[in-house]
């Protein structure tokens, strides 16, 4: 009787054990720093250091003939996550048509990609070929290829994809993929180019990361604004921004706003050197997931 009772308890635990063993390899996986994985810090051909979006940040300027790729399994040894965040801080040559990132299968199928526009396109194709090209998400009216710095977060969860631009615009599109989508990791991941395509990325990139789960996309704005604030606090106290030297008649009204009023962020044009006349200040409110 005691032996039967013990067997019964083991049978009850069997589904739990099987469930744990079947958990995907990417469950609990750390974020993937794509720039580091593609050896950006070592400055390969076509890559050099540049000023980032914040005064103390370091970015990378990419130009021809940069060829930046790596085996996908090297970045995702446990498989590509089903739901994920794609985070980037980027500034491109105006009118650029090249993708920021492309993931190919072992058969050369383009499974994942982000094109900065115009318009912004998110490309995704799972092991069943879904979604079909007519259903691929397109964010019309948005273009990030304008020569300005942009913070971009993409949240992919279930049957939808959400694009968050500069912590201000949030647009969600359907992503009719299969219930259990799989992306092949036996292929290659390429920065700034497509196979057999002459158009390549040209511009600056400060961050490019893929994080399992979507929470990182919704929290990215708050975290990055804190980094910029930290960079400003490092400015010597006797160094004042140029706009603080203006006469009272020239002072913009926002310098006298109440402390609880949120300011707007500032960006620099591509190629414009950073100056003390344009310090970043303030912080955008975080964006909560839908």
ROZA-879467 format. One line per 3 residues: number of its first residue (from 0); their letters; for each residue x, y, z of N, C-alpha, C. Coordinates in steps of 0.05 Angstrom, whole numbers, m for minus. Atoms other than C-alpha are relative to their C-alpha. Layout:
BEGIN
NUM> A> X Y Z X Y Z X Y Z; ...
//
This chain:
BEGIN
0> XXX> 17 m24 0 0 0 0 18 25 0; m17 m22 m1 56 47 18 15 4 m26; m13 m2 25 92 30 m47 m18 12 m21
3> XXX> 19 m11 19 30 47 m88 m3 30 4; 3 m28 m6 23 113 m52 24 16 m10; m24 m13 9 95 130 m68 0 2 m31
6> XXX> 1 m1 30 85 112 m142 m19 21 m9; 20 m20 7 24 156 m144 11 28 2; m12 m27 m3 63 216 m118 20 5 m23
9> XXX> m19 m4 22 117 204 m171 m14 6 m26; 15 m6 25 65 203 m226 m10 29 0; 9 m27 m1 38 269 m201 22 20 m6
12> XXX> m23 m18 5 108 300 m205 11 m2 m28; m12 5 26 123 272 m274 m6 23 m20; 4 m22 19 88 328 m314 17 25 7
15> XXX> m16 m23 m7 126 381 m274 29 m5 m9; m28 6 8 193 346 m287 3 3 m30; m1 m1 29 177 339 m361 m2 29 m10
18> XXX> 3 m28 8 156 412 m365 26 15 4; m25 m13 m4 221 435 m335 21 m8 m20; m20 9 19 263 393 m381 m6 10 m28
21> XXX> 8 m9 26 224 419 m441 2 30 m3; m2 m29 1 236 492 m423 20 8 m21; m19 m8 21 269 529 m481 26 9 11
24> XXX> m26 m8 m9 343 543 m477 3 29 6; m2 m29 m4 331 618 m480 m14 10 24; 14 m9 m24 288 619 m418 21 10 21
27> XXX> m19 m12 m20 325 665 m369 26 7 m12; m26 m6 13 379 679 m420 6 30 4; m7 m28 m4 418 744 m412 m4 16 m26
30> XXX> 1 m17 24 413 803 m461 24 m6 m18; m21 4 19 454 797 m524 9 27 m11; m11 m24 10 499 856 m540 10 m6 m28
33> XXX> m7 7 28 500 851 m616 25 14 m9; m24 m15 8 553 905 m625 25 m14 10; m24 14 m11 602 869 m580 3 m27 m13
36> XXX> m3 26 13 586 802 m611 11 2 m28; m11 m4 27 602 831 m680 26 15 0; m27 m11 m3 668 860 m653 2 30 m7
39> XXX> m2 m29 5 650 934 m660 22 13 17; m21 m13 m16 696 953 m601 28 m3 m11; m27 4 11 756 925 m639 4 16 m26
42> XXX> m2 m18 24 741 974 m697 9 m15 m25; m7 13 26 740 927 m758 m2 20 m23; 0 m17 24 746 956 m828 m28 13 m4
45> XXX> 25 m15 5 693 1010 m840 m13 10 26; 12 m8 m26 680 1023 m765 21 17 15; m17 m16 m17 708 1079 m722 m17 12 22
48> XXX> 14 m11 m23 690 1111 m656 m11 28 m7; 13 m26 5 643 1171 m655 m14 9 26; 15 m10 m23 605 1214 m605 m27 m12 0
51> XXX> 26 12 m3 542 1184 m578 m22 20 5; 23 m17 m3 473 1212 m563 3 17 25; m5 m15 m24 495 1235 m493 29 9 0
54> XXX> m28 m11 1 558 1276 m479 22 m20 6; m21 19 m8 595 1219 m447 m1 m27 m14; 4 26 13 571 1163 m493 19 m3 m23
57> XXX> m16 8 23 612 1127 m545 m17 m15 m20; 15 14 21 581 1106 m611 21 m10 m21; m17 9 21 608 1074 m674 m11 10 m27
60> XXX> 8 m9 27 607 1105 m743 7 m22 m20; m2 22 19 596 1053 m797 m1 11 m29; m1 m9 28 615 1065 m870 10 m23 m17
63> XXX> m12 20 17 635 1024 m930 30 m1 5; 10 26 9 667 973 m935 m6 m19 23; 4 16 m24 644 947 m867 m16 m25 m7
66> XXX> 14 26 2 623 873 m867 m1 m12 27; 3 7 m28 596 855 m799 m21 m22 3; 18 22 m2 566 787 m788 12 m21 19
69> XXX> m9 22 m18 570 725 m743 m21 m22 m2; 20 21 m2 538 657 m737 m21 6 21; 21 m6 m19 471 665 m703 2 m16 25
72> XXX> m2 17 m24 483 607 m656 22 10 19; m20 m11 m17 544 643 m630 m12 21 19; 14 m20 m16 497 698 m604 m22 m12 17
75> XXX> 23 13 m13 439 652 m585 4 m30 1; m6 29 m2 467 584 m565 m24 m16 10; 24 14 m10 401 566 m531 m24 4 m17
78> XXX> 23 m6 17 357 587 m589 m9 29 2; 10 m28 0 324 652 m608 m25 2 16; 24 m2 m17 272 676 m558 m26 5 m16
81> XXX> 26 m3 13 199 673 m577 m10 29 3; 7 m28 m5 181 740 m545 26 15 8; m26 m13 m5 237 792 m543 m3 30 m4
84> XXX> m3 m29 4 258 865 m542 25 4 m17; m23 m9 16 303 896 m595 4 29 6; m6 m27 m9 336 959 m570 23 12 m16
87> XXX> m22 m13 14 378 1008 m609 0 30 4; m4 m29 1 405 1079 m607 16 5 m26; m11 0 27 420 1099 m679 m5 27 m13
90> XXX> 2 m24 17 431 1156 m727 11 m7 m28; m7 9 27 432 1142 m802 4 23 m19; m1 m20 22 449 1178 m865 m28 5 m10
93> XXX> 27 m5 9 386 1213 m889 m8 m15 m25; 10 15 23 344 1172 m937 11 m28 m3; m12 27 2 381 1107 m922 m22 m21 m2
96> XXX> 19 21 4 344 1045 m946 10 m27 11; m12 26 m9 390 991 m916 m12 m8 27; 10 9 m26 367 948 m857 21 5 22
99> XXX> m18 m2 m23 396 957 m788 12 m28 7; m7 27 m8 398 882 m774 m16 m20 m15; 14 21 15 381 819 m812 9 m27 10
102> XXX> m6 27 m9 378 746 m789 m9 m19 m21; 5 19 21 382 691 m841 1 m28 11; m1 28 m7 367 617 m834 23 m14 m15
105> XXX> m21 15 13 415 562 m856 m6 m3 m30; 8 2 28 375 560 m922 0 27 m14; m1 m26 12 384 634 m934 m26 15 1
108> XXX> 26 m14 m3 313 654 m913 3 23 19; m1 m24 m17 308 724 m884 m21 m3 21; 20 5 m22 275 710 m816 m7 24 16
111> XXX> 4 m23 m18 283 775 m779 15 24 m11; m14 m23 9 300 846 m797 m14 25 9; 12 m26 m6 289 919 m780 11 20 m20
114> XXX> m7 m20 20 289 972 m835 m10 27 11; 6 m25 m14 291 1044 m811 m17 19 m17; 18 m16 16 251 1072 m869 13 16 m22
117> XXX> 29 m1 m4 218 1105 m900 m15 m20 m16; 8 0 m28 174 1073 m877 15 m20 16; m13 21 m18 198 1032 m817 m14 m26 m5
120> XXX> 11 27 5 189 958 m831 13 m20 20; m10 22 m17 195 899 m783 m5 m26 m16; 1 24 16 210 834 m820 2 m24 19
123> XXX> 0 24 m17 193 767 m788 m12 m23 m16; 11 24 13 184 697 m816 9 m25 16; m7 23 m16 180 635 m772 3 m25 m16
126> XXX> m6 25 14 191 562 m789 m23 m9 m18; 23 7 17 121 557 m821 m3 20 m23; 3 m20 20 132 617 m866 m19 22 7
129> XXX> 18 m21 m8 87 662 m826 15 22 16; 22 m8 17 70 717 m830 9 3 m30; m5 m3 28 65 721 m906 7 30 m5
132> XXX> m9 m28 6 95 784 m939 m23 21 1; 21 m20 m2 27 820 m945 m7 8 29; 7 m5 m28 20 814 m869 24 9 16
135> XXX> m23 m10 m15 90 838 m851 m6 28 11; 6 m26 m13 86 897 m802 15 23 m14; m10 m24 12 96 965 m835 m10 24 17
138> XXX> 7 m23 m16 97 1029 m794 1 25 m18; 1 m22 19 75 1080 m846 m1 26 15; 0 m27 m13 86 1153 m831 24 3 18
141> XXX> m23 m2 m17 149 1137 m791 25 m6 m17; m26 4 13 220 1144 m817 22 8 20; m23 m5 m18 283 1139 m775 25 7 m15
144> XXX> m24 m6 17 330 1151 m833 0 30 m8; 2 m29 4 331 1227 m824 25 15 10; m25 m13 m9 402 1240 m799 m1 9 29
147> XXX> 2 m8 m28 380 1249 m727 2 m25 18; m1 21 m19 392 1208 m665 m28 m9 8; 25 11 m8 335 1161 m646 5 m23 20
150> XXX> 1 23 m18 322 1114 m588 m23 m17 m10; 20 17 12 284 1055 m616 m2 m25 16; 5 25 m14 253 997 m579 m22 m15 m14
153> XXX> 20 17 13 215 939 m611 m7 m22 19; 10 21 m18 173 893 m568 m16 m20 m16; 14 21 15 152 827 m599 m12 m20 21
156> XXX> 13 18 m19 101 787 m559 m25 m11 m12; 24 13 10 49 737 m581 m4 7 m30; 7 m5 27 14 760 m644 2 30 m7
159> XXX> m3 m28 6 36 833 m643 28 9 4; m26 m13 m4 97 878 m648 m5 30 5; 3 m28 m8 103 947 m616 26 15 m5
162> XXX> m23 m17 6 150 1001 m640 m2 25 18; m2 m23 m17 171 1055 m590 23 17 m10; m20 m18 11 208 1115 m619 4 24 18
165> XXX> m7 m23 m16 243 1167 m577 m17 3 25; 15 0 m25 201 1149 m516 m26 16 m3; 23 m17 4 144 1189 m547 m22 m14 m17
168> XXX> 19 13 17 112 1149 m603 0 m29 5; 3 29 m4 85 1079 m592 m22 m9 m19; 18 10 20 52 1041 m649 1 m30 1
171> XXX> 2 30 0 28 968 m648 m12 m10 m25; 10 12 25 18 925 m709 m4 m30 5; 3 29 m2 m8 853 m716 24 m14 m11
174> XXX> m22 18 9 44 798 m724 m11 m28 m1; 14 26 1 5 737 m747 19 m24 m5; m18 23 2 59 685 m734 m14 m24 12
177> XXX> 12 25 m11 47 613 m712 0 1 31; 2 0 m29 30 596 m640 26 m6 14; m26 7 m12 99 567 m627 21 6 m21
180> XXX> m19 m7 21 145 605 m674 29 m7 8; m28 7 m3 217 583 m683 16 14 m22; m19 m12 19 274 621 m716 25 m18 0
183> XXX> m23 17 3 331 579 m743 26 15 8; m24 m13 m9 397 596 m708 25 m12 m12; m23 13 14 441 555 m755 10 17 m23
186> XXX> m8 m17 21 447 613 m803 19 22 9; m19 m22 m5 480 681 m799 m16 25 7; 12 m25 m7 463 749 m768 19 22 m11
189> XXX> m15 m20 14 485 810 m808 m8 28 9; 6 m28 m6 490 883 m788 1 17 m25; 0 m21 21 469 936 m838 0 m8 m28
192> XXX> m1 8 28 462 895 m901 m19 m24 m4; 14 25 8 423 841 m938 18 m15 m19; m16 16 19 453 784 m977 m8 8 m28
195> XXX> 3 m7 28 463 802 m1050 m14 27 m4; 11 m27 2 442 874 m1038 23 20 4; m22 m19 m1 489 933 m1051 m4 21 21
198> XXX> 5 m21 m19 455 981 m1003 9 m9 28; m10 7 m26 489 981 m935 m5 23 19; 5 m20 m21 480 1018 m869 24 20 0
201> XXX> m20 m21 m4 517 1084 m863 m11 19 21; 8 m18 m21 513 1124 m799 13 m8 26; m10 5 m26 524 1119 m724 m18 m18 16
204> XXX> 16 18 m17 501 1065 m676 14 m1 27; m11 0 m27 510 1069 m601 m7 m26 15; 10 24 m14 470 1008 m578 m16 m17 m20
207> XXX> 17 19 14 440 946 m609 0 m25 16; 2 23 m18 415 892 m563 m26 m14 m4; 24 17 1 365 835 m563 m3 m13 28
210> XXX> 5 9 m28 334 817 m495 m24 m18 0; 24 17 m3 287 758 m480 m21 15 16; 22 m14 m13 219 784 m460 m3 29 m10
213> XXX> 6 m26 11 187 851 m475 3 23 20; m1 m21 m20 195 888 m409 23 19 m5; m23 m17 5 263 915 m430 m7 22 m20
216> XXX> 8 m20 19 231 952 m488 m15 23 13; 16 m20 m13 182 988 m443 15 15 22; m15 m13 m21 234 1004 m390 24 15 m11
219> XXX> m25 m11 11 289 1027 m437 2 30 1; m1 m29 0 270 1100 m440 9 11 27; m7 m10 m27 274 1111 m365 29 m6 6
222> XXX> m27 7 m6 340 1075 m359 20 17 m15; m19 m15 16 374 1111 m416 0 30 8; 0 m28 m8 351 1180 m393 16 4 26
225> XXX> m16 m2 m24 382 1165 m325 30 0 m7; m28 0 9 448 1150 m361 8 28 m9; m7 m27 10 446 1218 m396 2 19 24
228> XXX> m2 m18 m23 432 1253 m330 26 m4 15; m26 6 m14 492 1218 m299 23 13 m15; m21 m13 15 535 1244 m356 1 30 5
231> XXX> 1 m29 m5 512 1315 m343 11 7 28; m10 m6 m27 528 1311 m269 30 m1 2; m29 1 0 600 1296 m287 13 25 m10
234> XXX> m11 m25 10 608 1365 m318 10 16 24; m11 m16 m21 653 1409 m275 m19 23 8; 20 m19 m9 613 1457 m232 5 28 m11
237> XXX> m6 m27 11 649 1519 m260 m4 1 m30; 6 m1 28 631 1499 m331 m30 4 m4; 28 m6 4 565 1530 m351 m7 m2 m29
240> XXX> 8 1 28 526 1517 m414 m3 28 m11; 0 m26 13 528 1574 m464 m26 15 3; 26 m14 m1 453 1587 m461 m4 13 27
243> XXX> 4 m12 m26 460 1604 m387 13 28 0; m12 m26 1 501 1665 m408 m18 22 m13; 17 m19 13 443 1697 m445 m12 21 19
246> XXX> 13 m21 m17 410 1761 m421 m28 m10 7; 27 8 m8 343 1755 m385 m20 1 m23; 20 m2 22 306 1778 m448 3 m23 m19
249> XXX> m4 22 19 337 1721 m488 m4 m27 12; 4 26 m13 325 1667 m437 m25 m13 m10; 25 13 8 276 1615 m465 m17 m6 24
252> XXX> 19 3 m22 214 1606 m423 3 m26 14; m2 26 m13 229 1533 m409 20 0 23; m19 m1 m23 286 1554 m363 m14 7 26
255> XXX> 15 m8 m23 233 1581 m316 m24 m18 6; 23 17 m5 185 1522 m318 1 m11 28; 0 13 m26 163 1490 m253 17 m26 0
258> XXX> m18 23 m1 208 1434 m229 m15 m26 m6; 14 25 6 153 1382 m237 m10 m2 m28; 8 2 28 143 1397 m310 22 m13 m16
261> XXX> m20 16 14 177 1348 m357 9 15 m25; m11 m13 24 223 1378 m410 m1 m18 m24; m2 16 24 229 1355 m482 30 m6 m5
264> XXX> m28 8 6 292 1318 m505 10 15 m24; m12 m13 23 341 1348 m555 17 m20 m15; m17 17 16 378 1315 m612 18 17 m17
267> XXX> m19 m15 18 437 1336 m655 m2 m11 m28; 0 9 27 440 1332 m730 25 m17 m5; m22 17 7 485 1280 m762 24 16 m8
270> XXX> m24 m14 7 555 1306 m764 5 25 17; m4 m24 m16 543 1364 m716 15 m7 25; m15 7 m24 595 1364 m660 m15 8 25
273> XXX> 14 m7 m25 568 1363 m589 12 25 11; m9 m24 m12 573 1429 m553 m14 5 26; 13 m5 m25 557 1456 m485 m25 16 m3
276> XXX> 24 m15 5 502 1497 m518 m24 m18 m2; 22 18 3 460 1435 m525 2 m23 20; m1 22 m19 464 1394 m461 m27 m13 1
279> XXX> 25 14 m4 412 1340 m452 m8 2 29; 9 m2 m28 370 1349 m391 m28 m11 1; 27 9 m3 307 1321 m363 m2 m30 m3
282> XXX> 5 28 0 275 1253 m365 m28 m4 m10; 26 6 10 218 1224 m404 m14 m20 18; 15 20 m16 163 1187 m367 3 m27 m13
285> XXX> m1 27 11 168 1112 m375 m25 m7 m14; 23 10 16 121 1075 m422 m7 m27 11; 9 25 m10 81 1019 m393 m10 m18 m22
288> XX> 9 18 20 66 956 m433 m30 0 m2; 29 0 2 m5 951 m461 m12 m23 15
//
